[in-house]
Amino acid sequence: MNEPVLLVDALFPRGITQYLLGGILIGLGTVIIYLGTGIHAGASTFLESTLSYASKLKRFQRPRFVSSRDWRVVFTLGIVAGAAGYSIALGDFGWTTEVQPWRLFVGGILIGIGTRLGKGCTSGHGVCGVGSGSRTSILNVGIFMLVAIGVAQLVMAAGVTP
Amino acid sequence: MSGAGVVADHESHPLFLPLVFIGGAVFGVGLAVSQMARPEIVLEFLQFRDLGLAFVMGGASVVVGVTFWALTLSGRSAPLTGKRFGRRLKSMDRDVIVGGGVFGVGWGLSGICPGAAYASLGIGNVVILYGVAGMFLGAYLQGYLRESRVESGAAATAD
Protein backbone atom coordinates (compact mmCIF):
# COMPACT_ATOMS: atom_id res chain seq x y z
CA MET A 1 0.00 0.00 0.00
CA ASN A 2 2.71 2.45 1.00
CA GLU A 3 5.31 1.21 -1.45
CA PRO A 4 4.43 3.51 -4.37
CA VAL A 5 4.47 6.47 -1.97
CA LEU A 6 7.90 5.43 -0.68
CA LEU A 7 9.19 5.10 -4.22
CA VAL A 8 7.97 8.59 -5.13
CA ASP A 9 9.62 9.94 -1.97
CA ALA A 10 12.87 8.24 -2.91
CA LEU A 11 12.89 9.54 -6.49
CA PHE A 12 11.62 13.01 -5.63
CA PRO A 13 12.80 13.77 -2.09
CA ARG A 14 12.07 17.50 -2.51
CA GLY A 15 8.74 17.06 -4.30
CA ILE A 16 8.24 18.39 -7.82
CA THR A 17 6.44 21.73 -7.38
CA GLN A 18 9.46 24.05 -7.57
CA TYR A 19 10.91 22.08 -10.48
CA LEU A 20 7.74 22.21 -12.56
CA LEU A 21 7.07 25.87 -11.70
CA GLY A 22 10.66 26.83 -12.52
CA GLY A 23 10.47 24.96 -15.83
CA ILE A 24 7.24 26.72 -16.79
CA LEU A 25 8.84 30.11 -16.00
CA ILE A 26 11.93 29.25 -18.08
CA GLY A 27 9.56 28.39 -20.93
CA LEU A 28 7.60 31.60 -20.36
CA GLY A 29 10.77 33.74 -20.55
CA THR A 30 11.64 32.10 -23.87
CA VAL A 31 8.07 32.60 -25.10
CA ILE A 32 8.03 36.33 -24.18
CA ILE A 33 11.08 36.94 -26.39
CA TYR A 34 9.72 34.72 -29.16
CA LEU A 35 6.28 36.39 -29.22
CA GLY A 36 7.79 39.84 -29.74
CA THR A 37 10.76 39.02 -31.93
CA GLY A 38 10.45 35.53 -33.43
CA ILE A 39 13.89 34.75 -31.96
CA HIS A 40 14.66 31.38 -30.32
CA ALA A 41 16.81 32.62 -27.45
CA GLY A 42 19.49 30.20 -26.28
CA ALA A 43 22.02 30.97 -23.57
CA SER A 44 25.30 29.68 -25.00
CA THR A 45 25.65 31.74 -28.22
CA PHE A 46 26.29 34.64 -25.79
CA LEU A 47 29.77 33.18 -25.20
CA GLU A 48 30.86 33.52 -28.84
CA SER A 49 28.92 36.71 -29.60
CA THR A 50 30.45 38.43 -26.55
CA LEU A 51 33.94 37.30 -27.61
CA SER A 52 33.37 39.31 -30.80
CA TYR A 53 33.75 42.53 -28.75
CA ALA A 54 37.30 41.56 -27.82
CA SER A 55 38.62 39.13 -30.44
CA LYS A 56 39.44 39.88 -34.06
CA LEU A 57 39.16 36.20 -35.04
CA LYS A 58 37.01 35.92 -38.18
CA ARG A 59 35.11 33.12 -36.50
CA PHE A 60 33.72 35.55 -33.90
CA GLN A 61 33.35 38.48 -36.29
CA ARG A 62 30.72 36.71 -38.38
CA PRO A 63 27.57 38.84 -38.87
CA ARG A 64 25.38 36.42 -36.91
CA PHE A 65 27.45 37.04 -33.77
CA VAL A 66 28.13 40.75 -34.26
CA SER A 67 24.52 41.60 -35.11
CA SER A 68 23.13 39.71 -32.09
CA ARG A 69 25.79 40.45 -29.48
CA ASP A 70 24.06 43.48 -27.93
CA TRP A 71 20.73 41.82 -27.30
CA ARG A 72 22.49 38.67 -26.07
CA VAL A 73 24.28 40.75 -23.42
CA VAL A 74 20.90 42.22 -22.43
CA PHE A 75 19.35 38.72 -22.31
CA THR A 76 22.15 37.49 -20.03
CA LEU A 77 21.89 40.58 -17.79
CA GLY A 78 18.15 39.85 -17.57
CA ILE A 79 18.87 36.27 -16.43
CA VAL A 80 21.29 37.52 -13.77
CA ALA A 81 18.85 40.25 -12.63
CA GLY A 82 15.84 37.92 -12.49
CA ALA A 83 17.68 35.32 -10.42
CA ALA A 84 19.11 38.06 -8.19
CA GLY A 85 15.70 39.65 -7.64
CA TYR A 86 14.14 36.33 -6.74
CA SER A 87 16.86 35.33 -4.27
CA ILE A 88 16.88 38.77 -2.65
CA ALA A 89 13.08 38.67 -2.29
CA LEU A 90 13.39 35.26 -0.63
CA GLY A 91 16.25 36.38 1.58
CA ASP A 92 18.70 33.69 0.47
CA PHE A 93 20.92 35.84 -1.75
CA GLY A 94 24.57 34.95 -1.29
CA TRP A 95 24.30 31.15 -1.34
CA THR A 96 27.54 29.68 -2.66
CA THR A 97 28.27 26.26 -4.11
CA GLU A 98 30.45 23.69 -2.38
CA VAL A 99 31.43 22.14 -5.72
CA GLN A 100 35.18 22.55 -6.07
CA PRO A 101 36.49 25.39 -8.28
CA TRP A 102 38.56 23.03 -10.48
CA ARG A 103 35.40 21.08 -11.36
CA LEU A 104 33.61 24.30 -12.30
CA PHE A 105 36.57 25.56 -14.33
CA VAL A 106 37.42 22.34 -16.20
CA GLY A 107 33.70 21.61 -16.67
CA GLY A 108 33.26 25.18 -17.94
CA ILE A 109 35.98 24.75 -20.58
CA LEU A 110 34.35 21.56 -21.87
CA ILE A 111 30.92 23.26 -21.84
CA GLY A 112 32.33 26.20 -23.83
CA ILE A 113 33.79 23.86 -26.43
CA GLY A 114 30.91 21.38 -26.54
CA THR A 115 27.98 23.78 -26.72
CA ARG A 116 29.55 25.83 -29.50
CA LEU A 117 30.65 22.80 -31.51
CA GLY A 118 27.28 21.12 -30.96
CA LYS A 119 25.24 24.25 -31.88
CA GLY A 120 23.45 24.68 -28.57
CA CYS A 121 23.06 23.88 -24.89
CA THR A 122 20.36 22.99 -22.39
CA SER A 123 18.28 26.01 -23.45
CA GLY A 124 18.94 26.18 -27.21
CA HIS A 125 18.70 22.45 -27.90
CA GLY A 126 17.03 21.29 -24.67
CA VAL A 127 14.17 23.79 -24.55
CA CYS A 128 13.84 25.52 -27.95
CA GLY A 129 15.05 22.61 -30.09
CA VAL A 130 13.17 19.84 -28.27
CA GLY A 131 10.10 22.14 -28.17
CA SER A 132 10.46 22.45 -31.95
CA GLY A 133 10.54 18.67 -32.34
CA SER A 134 13.97 19.01 -34.00
CA ARG A 135 15.65 15.63 -34.52
CA THR A 136 19.08 17.25 -34.36
CA SER A 137 18.28 18.73 -30.94
CA ILE A 138 16.70 15.56 -29.57
CA LEU A 139 19.81 13.59 -30.57
CA ASN A 140 22.15 16.22 -29.08
CA VAL A 141 20.18 16.30 -25.80
CA GLY A 142 20.08 12.48 -25.63
CA ILE A 143 23.86 12.36 -26.01
CA PHE A 144 24.75 15.08 -23.49
CA MET A 145 22.24 13.70 -20.98
CA LEU A 146 23.60 10.13 -21.17
CA VAL A 147 27.24 11.25 -21.08
CA ALA A 148 26.59 13.64 -18.18
CA ILE A 149 24.85 10.89 -16.19
CA GLY A 150 27.79 8.56 -16.81
CA VAL A 151 30.38 11.17 -15.80
CA ALA A 152 28.46 12.31 -12.71
CA GLN A 153 28.09 8.66 -11.59
CA LEU A 154 31.82 8.05 -12.13
CA VAL A 155 32.71 11.18 -10.19
CA MET A 156 30.48 10.01 -7.33
CA ALA A 157 31.91 6.47 -7.47
CA ALA A 158 35.44 7.91 -7.36
CA GLY A 159 34.48 9.65 -4.13
CA VAL A 160 34.98 13.19 -5.44
CA THR A 161 32.77 15.34 -3.21
CA PRO A 162 31.58 17.93 -3.37
CA MET B 1 35.00 48.62 -34.44
CA SER B 2 34.69 46.38 -37.47
CA GLY B 3 31.23 45.25 -36.42
CA ALA B 4 29.71 48.64 -35.67
CA GLY B 5 28.03 48.88 -39.06
CA VAL B 6 26.40 45.47 -38.85
CA VAL B 7 23.62 46.28 -36.38
CA ALA B 8 20.51 44.38 -37.38
CA ASP B 9 17.43 46.44 -38.26
CA HIS B 10 15.25 44.76 -35.66
CA GLU B 11 17.42 46.09 -32.85
CA SER B 12 16.30 49.58 -33.74
CA HIS B 13 12.78 49.01 -32.42
CA PRO B 14 12.58 50.84 -29.06
CA LEU B 15 10.87 47.91 -27.33
CA PHE B 16 13.27 45.25 -28.62
CA LEU B 17 15.91 45.40 -25.88
CA PRO B 18 13.40 46.01 -23.01
CA LEU B 19 11.44 42.94 -24.12
CA VAL B 20 14.61 40.82 -24.31
CA PHE B 21 15.52 41.99 -20.80
CA ILE B 22 12.07 41.12 -19.38
CA GLY B 23 12.13 37.71 -21.08
CA GLY B 24 15.63 37.12 -19.71
CA ALA B 25 14.52 38.13 -16.22
CA VAL B 26 11.57 35.69 -16.24
CA PHE B 27 13.96 33.03 -17.56
CA GLY B 28 16.36 33.84 -14.70
CA VAL B 29 13.61 33.67 -12.07
CA GLY B 30 12.70 30.27 -13.51
CA LEU B 31 16.29 29.05 -13.20
CA ALA B 32 16.39 30.23 -9.57
CA VAL B 33 12.96 28.76 -8.68
CA SER B 34 13.86 25.44 -10.33
CA GLN B 35 17.11 25.22 -8.31
CA MET B 36 19.06 24.66 -11.54
CA ALA B 37 21.22 27.62 -10.51
CA ARG B 38 22.66 25.29 -7.82
CA PRO B 39 25.20 22.81 -9.27
CA GLU B 40 24.54 20.44 -6.34
CA ILE B 41 20.90 19.97 -7.43
CA VAL B 42 21.93 19.24 -11.02
CA LEU B 43 24.54 16.71 -9.85
CA GLU B 44 21.96 15.01 -7.62
CA PHE B 45 19.71 14.65 -10.66
CA LEU B 46 22.49 13.14 -12.77
CA GLN B 47 23.35 10.78 -9.89
CA PHE B 48 19.67 9.70 -9.58
CA ARG B 49 19.36 11.07 -6.04
CA ASP B 50 16.56 13.53 -6.98
CA LEU B 51 14.91 13.21 -10.39
CA GLY B 52 12.82 16.37 -10.01
CA LEU B 53 14.96 18.27 -12.54
CA ALA B 54 13.31 16.29 -15.34
CA PHE B 55 10.26 18.49 -14.77
CA VAL B 56 12.31 21.63 -15.45
CA MET B 57 13.32 20.81 -19.01
CA GLY B 58 10.03 18.96 -19.50
CA GLY B 59 7.89 21.88 -18.32
CA ALA B 60 9.90 24.44 -20.26
CA SER B 61 9.92 22.53 -23.53
CA VAL B 62 6.15 21.87 -23.38
CA VAL B 63 5.39 25.60 -22.86
CA VAL B 64 7.82 26.53 -25.64
CA GLY B 65 6.74 23.68 -27.92
CA VAL B 66 3.03 24.61 -27.84
CA THR B 67 3.83 28.28 -28.54
CA PHE B 68 6.31 27.60 -31.36
CA TRP B 69 3.91 25.13 -32.94
CA ALA B 70 0.84 27.39 -32.77
CA LEU B 71 2.61 30.53 -34.02
CA THR B 72 4.46 28.72 -36.79
CA LEU B 73 1.12 27.36 -38.01
CA SER B 74 -0.41 30.86 -37.85
CA GLY B 75 1.98 31.99 -40.58
CA ARG B 76 2.34 35.40 -38.89
CA SER B 77 5.42 37.49 -38.25
CA ALA B 78 6.76 38.87 -34.97
CA PRO B 79 5.56 42.42 -34.24
CA LEU B 80 8.92 43.96 -33.23
CA THR B 81 11.10 42.47 -35.96
CA GLY B 82 8.90 41.37 -38.82
CA LYS B 83 10.63 37.98 -38.54
CA ARG B 84 8.40 35.09 -39.60
CA PHE B 85 7.50 32.76 -36.69
CA GLY B 86 9.20 29.40 -37.12
CA ARG B 87 10.62 26.44 -35.26
CA ARG B 88 14.26 26.05 -34.16
CA LEU B 89 15.76 23.58 -36.60
CA LYS B 90 19.53 23.07 -36.89
CA SER B 91 21.30 20.99 -39.49
CA MET B 92 22.61 17.58 -38.50
CA ASP B 93 26.31 16.78 -38.75
CA ARG B 94 29.13 15.11 -36.82
CA ASP B 95 29.77 18.24 -34.73
CA VAL B 96 26.30 17.94 -33.17
CA ILE B 97 27.25 14.50 -31.82
CA VAL B 98 30.83 15.30 -30.77
CA GLY B 99 29.78 18.65 -29.26
CA GLY B 100 26.95 17.01 -27.31
CA GLY B 101 29.42 14.47 -25.90
CA VAL B 102 31.97 17.10 -24.86
CA PHE B 103 29.24 19.26 -23.31
CA GLY B 104 27.95 16.18 -21.45
CA VAL B 105 31.36 15.53 -19.86
CA GLY B 106 31.51 19.15 -18.70
CA TRP B 107 27.95 19.17 -17.40
CA GLY B 108 28.42 15.88 -15.53
CA LEU B 109 31.70 17.03 -13.99
CA SER B 110 30.51 20.46 -12.85
CA GLY B 111 26.71 20.46 -12.66
CA ILE B 112 26.53 23.76 -14.54
CA CYS B 113 25.32 24.83 -17.98
CA PRO B 114 25.46 28.31 -19.56
CA GLY B 115 22.03 29.73 -18.59
CA ALA B 116 22.13 28.20 -15.12
CA ALA B 117 25.63 29.63 -14.55
CA TYR B 118 24.45 33.19 -15.33
CA ALA B 119 21.52 32.69 -12.94
CA SER B 120 23.86 31.25 -10.34
CA LEU B 121 25.86 34.46 -10.42
CA GLY B 122 22.54 36.26 -9.89
CA ILE B 123 21.79 34.37 -6.68
CA GLY B 124 25.15 35.57 -5.38
CA ASN B 125 27.18 32.43 -6.06
CA VAL B 126 30.45 34.19 -6.92
CA VAL B 127 32.36 30.88 -7.00
CA ILE B 128 30.55 30.18 -10.30
CA LEU B 129 32.88 32.71 -11.97
CA TYR B 130 35.41 29.86 -12.24
CA GLY B 131 32.86 28.09 -14.41
CA VAL B 132 31.93 31.18 -16.46
CA ALA B 133 35.63 31.92 -17.08
CA GLY B 134 36.07 28.30 -18.20
CA MET B 135 33.14 28.59 -20.61
CA PHE B 136 34.57 31.70 -22.27
CA LEU B 137 37.96 30.03 -22.51
CA GLY B 138 36.42 26.91 -24.04
CA ALA B 139 34.35 28.94 -26.52
CA TYR B 140 37.49 30.87 -27.49
CA LEU B 141 39.57 27.68 -27.86
CA GLN B 142 37.09 26.02 -30.22
CA GLY B 143 36.83 29.21 -32.29
CA TYR B 144 40.61 29.53 -32.48
CA LEU B 145 41.14 25.87 -33.40
CA ARG B 146 38.34 25.78 -35.97
CA GLU B 147 39.60 28.95 -37.60
CA SER B 148 43.16 27.68 -37.92
CA ARG B 149 41.80 24.37 -39.24
CA VAL B 150 39.76 26.19 -41.88
CA GLU B 151 42.75 28.34 -42.86
CA SER B 152 45.16 25.42 -43.15
CA GLY B 153 42.45 23.60 -45.13
CA ALA B 154 42.12 26.60 -47.46
CA ALA B 155 45.90 26.83 -47.85
CA ALA B 156 46.07 23.14 -48.71
CA THR B 157 43.35 23.58 -51.33
CA ALA B 158 45.13 26.59 -52.80
CA ASP B 159 48.27 24.52 -53.25
Interface residues (C-beta under 8 A of the other chain):
Chain A: L11 F12 P13 R14 G15 I16 Q18 Y19 L20 L21 G22 G23 I24 L25 I26 G27 L28 G29 T30 V31 I32 I33 Y34 L35 G36 T37 G38 I39 H40 A41 A43 S44 F46 L47 E48 T50 L51 S52 S55 K56 L57 K58 R59 F60 Q61 P63 V66 S67 S68 R69 D70 W71 V74 F75 T76 L77 G78 I79 V80 A81 G82 A83 A84 G85 Y86 S87 D92 F93 G94 W95 T96 T97 E98 V99 P101 W102 R103 L104 F105 V106 G107 G108 I109 L110 I111 G112 I113 G114 T115 R116 L117 G118 K119 G120 C121 T122 S123 G124 H125 G126 V127 C128 G129 V130 G131 S132 G133 S134 R135 T136 S137 L139 N140 V141 G142 I143 F144 M145 L146 V147 A148 I149 G150 V151 A152 Q153 L154 V155 M156 P162
Chain B: S2 G3 V6 V7 A8 H10 E11 L15 F16 L17 L19 V20 F21 I22 G23 G24 A25 V26 F27 G28 V29 G30 L31 A32 V33 S34 Q35 M36 A37 R38 P39 E40 L43 L46 Q47 F48 R49 D50 L51 G52 L53 A54 F55 V56 M57 G58 G59 A60 S61 V62 V63 V64 G65 T67 F68 W69 L71 S77 A78 P79 L80 T81 K83 R84 F85 G86 R87 R88 L89 K90 S91 M92 D95 V96 I97 V98 G99 G100 G101 V102 F103 G104 V105 G106 W107 G108 L109 S110 G111 I112 C113 P114 G115 A116 A117 Y118 A119 S120 L121 G122 I123 G124 N125 V126 V127 I128 Y130 G131 V132 A133 G134 M135 F136 L137 G138 A139 Y140 L141 Q142 G143 Y144 R146 E147
